[in-house]
Amino acid sequence: MASHSGGADATSGISRVRGLLWAEVRAYALLVRVAFREAAQYRTSLALRSLTEAAATVLDLAAIGIIFAHLPALDGFSLAEVAFLYGTSALAFALAEAFLGPIDRLGWHIREGRFDVVLIRPVSALVQTATLAFSPQRVARAVQPAVIVLVSCLAVPVHWTPDRVLLVPAMVLCGTVLASSAFVTTAAVLFVAPDASVAVAASTQGSALAARYPMTVYGHHVALLLTVVLPIGFVSWLPALHVLSRPDPLGLPTALRFASPLVAAAGMAVAAFSWRAGVRRYRSTGS
């Protein structure tokens, strides 16, 4: 009887967690839909801002063009291969910014006393923080890297086996989860240091930039740091080595090329723990 009772409790607990997660997803979708409907009231402004966001990403691609205008290859990687690394990593971070971009304003919300209101509403504080200043035009940032991914996939000289084809969307999905987890984890610092918004934004943007190039361009030790200690290499670098049929210059185990889902799951756990710890340490401004 005890085993049956324990199994029923476990099933009930899983169902409860699943229900809570689904409720948060629905709340997030509702708040995002409201933001899109509000933005649609000013269609010209939305279109111009979206074009501005999309144009801003072109500057990053221009930097790669300048490099290859002077070099035939970047640390042994061709233009098409670097474009593939750039596209997959930039797309992952662009999607993460589209989903959670406003979370980097948490420090402002805390200083101005707006986070007090967040805590008394019957919706997850994380969902509310991610949608307080949701900008629909941020979605436009994903357009350019998505196009680069498609073009680079056609340009890289690889034999597209089923595992490589499936790995491309998988690495973008896992990269998005990793980037989102990094955003949440670093934003949690703002609960104890609300004036550190600039430092938090710089760390996330630095991670996004570091993921766009072959890890080896930073030197062996830094590359190991960005791959083994910080999971930046799992966003696109390691799975891309399998897609591009290239050996690992760092000599890491081949199994790590397929470890992004596990690392993404671990990143989500760290982000959840950090966020909850931050909320517990939050002190109201009294305003």
C-alpha positions in Angstrom: 0.0 0.0 0.0 2.8 2.4 0.8 4.4 1.9 -2.6 1.1 2.6 -4.3 0.6 5.7 -2.1 4.1 6.9 -2.9 3.6 6.5 -6.6 0.3 8.3 -6.5 1.9 11.2 -4.6 4.7 11.4 -7.2 2.2 11.4 -10.1 0.1 14.1 -8.3 3.2 16.2 -7.7 4.3 16.0 -11.4 0.7 16.9 -12.5 0.8 19.9 -10.1 4.1 21.1 -11.4 3.0 20.6 -15.0 -0.2 22.6 -14.3 1.8 25.4 -12.7 4.2 25.6 -15.6 1.3 25.6 -18.1 -0.4 28.4 -16.2 2.8 30.5 -16.3 3.1 29.9 -20.1 -0.5 31.0 -20.6 0.1 34.1 -18.5 3.2 34.9 -20.4 1.5 34.4 -23.8 -1.4 36.6 -22.7 0.8 39.5 -21.5 2.9 39.3 -24.7 -0.3 39.3 -26.8 -1.4 42.5 -25.0 1.9 44.1 -25.8 1.6 43.2 -29.5 -2.0 44.6 -29.6 -0.8 47.8 -28.0 2.1 48.2 -30.4 -0.2 47.4 -33.3 -2.2 50.6 -32.5 0.8 52.5 -33.9 1.8 50.4 -36.9 4.1 53.0 -38.5 6.1 53.3 -35.3 6.2 49.6 -34.9 7.4 49.1 -38.4 10.1 51.7 -38.2 11.4 50.4 -34.8 11.4 46.9 -36.1 13.5 48.0 -39.1 15.9 49.8 -36.8 16.3 46.7 -34.7 16.9 44.6 -37.8 19.4 47.1 -39.2 21.4 47.1 -36.0 22.2 43.5 -36.4 23.7 44.1 -39.8 26.6 46.0 -38.2 27.6 42.7 -36.4 27.7 40.9 -39.8 29.6 43.8 -41.3 32.4 43.2 -38.8 32.8 39.6 -40.0 32.9 40.9 -43.6 35.7 43.3 -42.7 37.7 40.5 -41.1 37.4 38.3 -44.2 38.2 41.2 -46.5 41.7 41.0 -45.1 42.0 37.3 -44.2 41.2 34.2 -46.3 40.2 32.3 -43.1 39.7 33.0 -39.4 41.9 30.6 -37.4 41.3 28.0 -40.1 37.5 28.6 -40.4 36.1 29.8 -43.7 33.6 32.6 -44.2 30.7 30.2 -44.6 31.7 28.3 -41.4 32.1 31.5 -39.3 28.8 32.7 -40.7 27.2 29.4 -39.5 28.6 30.0 -36.0 27.5 33.6 -36.1 24.0 32.8 -37.3 23.2 30.0 -34.9 24.6 31.8 -31.8 23.1 35.2 -32.8 19.7 33.7 -33.5 19.8 32.0 -30.1 20.6 35.2 -28.2 18.2 37.2 -30.4 15.3 34.9 -29.4 16.3 35.0 -25.8 16.3 38.8 -25.9 12.9 38.7 -27.6 11.5 36.5 -24.8 13.3 38.1 -21.8 14.9 41.3 -23.0 13.2 43.6 -20.6 14.5 41.6 -17.6 17.7 43.7 -17.8 15.6 46.6 -16.5 15.0 44.8 -13.2 17.3 47.2 -11.4 15.3 50.2 -12.5 12.0 48.5 -11.4 13.5 47.8 -8.0 14.9 51.4 -7.5 11.6 53.0 -8.6 9.5 50.7 -6.4 7.6 49.0 -9.2 8.7 45.5 -8.1 6.5 45.7 -5.0 3.5 45.6 -7.3 4.8 42.6 -9.1 5.0 40.6 -5.9 1.4 41.1 -5.0 0.0 40.0 -8.3 -1.1 36.3 -8.8 1.4 35.8 -11.6 5.0 34.7 -11.5 7.4 37.5 -10.8 9.7 36.3 -13.5 6.9 36.3 -16.1 5.8 39.8 -15.1 9.4 41.1 -15.1 10.0 39.7 -18.6 6.9 41.4 -19.9 6.8 44.7 -18.0 8.3 46.6 -20.9 8.0 43.9 -23.6 9.1 45.3 -27.0 7.5 43.5 -30.0 10.1 45.1 -32.3 12.8 43.0 -30.6 11.5 40.0 -32.5 12.9 41.7 -35.7 16.5 41.1 -34.3 16.0 37.4 -35.1 15.3 37.9 -38.8 18.8 38.6 -40.0 20.6 35.7 -38.1 17.8 33.3 -39.2 18.6 34.2 -42.8 22.3 33.8 -42.2 21.7 30.3 -40.8 19.8 29.3 -43.9 22.4 30.8 -46.3 25.4 29.4 -44.4 23.8 25.9 -44.3 23.7 26.0 -48.1 27.3 27.3 -48.3 29.2 25.1 -45.9 30.8 22.1 -47.7 29.3 19.3 -45.6 27.3 16.2 -46.3 23.9 16.8 -44.7 23.1 13.6 -42.9 19.8 13.4 -40.8 21.7 13.9 -37.6 23.3 17.1 -38.8 20.0 18.4 -40.2 18.3 17.8 -36.8 21.2 19.2 -34.8 20.8 22.7 -36.3 17.4 23.5 -34.9 18.3 21.6 -31.7 21.4 23.8 -31.2 19.4 27.0 -31.7 16.7 25.8 -29.3 19.3 24.8 -26.6 21.3 27.9 -27.3 18.1 30.0 -26.7 17.5 28.2 -23.4 21.2 28.7 -22.4 21.1 32.4 -23.3 17.8 32.9 -21.5 19.2 31.1 -18.4 22.2 33.4 -18.5 20.0 36.5 -18.7 17.9 35.4 -15.7 20.9 34.3 -13.6 22.8 37.6 -14.1 19.6 39.6 -13.6 19.1 38.0 -10.2 22.3 39.9 -9.1 20.2 43.1 -9.3 18.1 42.1 -6.3 21.2 42.7 -4.1 22.9 45.3 -6.4 20.2 47.2 -8.3 22.7 49.7 -9.5 24.7 47.0 -11.4 22.4 47.1 -14.5 25.2 48.3 -16.8 27.5 45.6 -15.6 24.8 42.9 -16.0 24.0 44.1 -19.5 27.7 44.2 -20.4 28.2 40.6 -19.3 25.2 39.3 -21.3 26.2 41.2 -24.4 29.8 40.0 -24.0 28.6 36.4 -23.9 26.6 37.0 -27.1 29.7 38.4 -28.8 32.0 35.7 -27.6 29.7 32.9 -29.0 29.8 34.3 -32.5 33.4 33.3 -33.4 35.5 30.1 -33.1 36.5 29.7 -29.5 40.1 29.2 -30.5 40.5 32.8 -31.6 40.6 33.7 -27.9 43.5 31.5 -27.1 43.6 28.0 -25.6 43.0 28.9 -21.9 40.3 31.4 -22.6 38.6 29.0 -24.9 38.6 26.3 -22.2 37.2 28.9 -19.8 34.4 29.8 -22.2 33.6 26.1 -22.8 34.3 24.1 -19.6 33.6 26.8 -16.9 31.2 29.0 -18.7 28.7 27.2 -21.0 29.1 29.7 -23.9 30.8 27.1 -26.0 27.6 24.9 -25.8 25.5 27.6 -27.5 26.9 26.9 -31.0 30.6 26.1 -30.9 30.6 22.4 -29.8 27.5 21.2 -31.7 28.7 23.2 -34.8 31.9 21.1 -34.8 29.9 18.1 -35.5 27.7 19.8 -38.1 30.8 21.1 -39.9 32.7 17.8 -39.6 35.7 19.4 -37.9 37.9 18.1 -35.1 37.9 19.8 -31.8 41.0 22.0 -31.5 40.7 21.9 -27.7 40.8 18.1 -27.7 37.5 17.8 -25.6 35.5 14.5 -25.6 33.3 14.1 -28.7 30.3 13.4 -26.5 30.3 17.1 -25.4 29.2 18.0 -28.9 25.8 16.5 -28.1 25.6 17.7 -24.4 23.9 21.0 -25.1 20.4 19.7 -23.9 21.9 18.6 -20.6 23.8 21.8 -20.2 20.7 23.8 -21.0 18.7 21.9 -18.4 21.4 22.6 -15.8 21.4 26.2 -16.8 17.6 26.4 -16.3 18.1 24.9 -12.8 20.8 27.4 -11.9 18.6 30.3 -13.3 15.6 29.1 -11.3 17.6 28.8 -8.1 19.3 32.2 -8.6 16.0 34.0 -9.3 14.3 32.5 -6.2 17.2 33.3 -4.0 17.2 36.9 -5.4 13.4 37.3 -4.7 13.9 36.0 -1.2 16.6 38.7 -0.6 14.5 41.5 -2.1 13.8 44.4 0.2 11.1 46.8 -0.6 11.9 50.5 -1.2 8.8 51.5 0.7 7.6 53.7 -2.1 
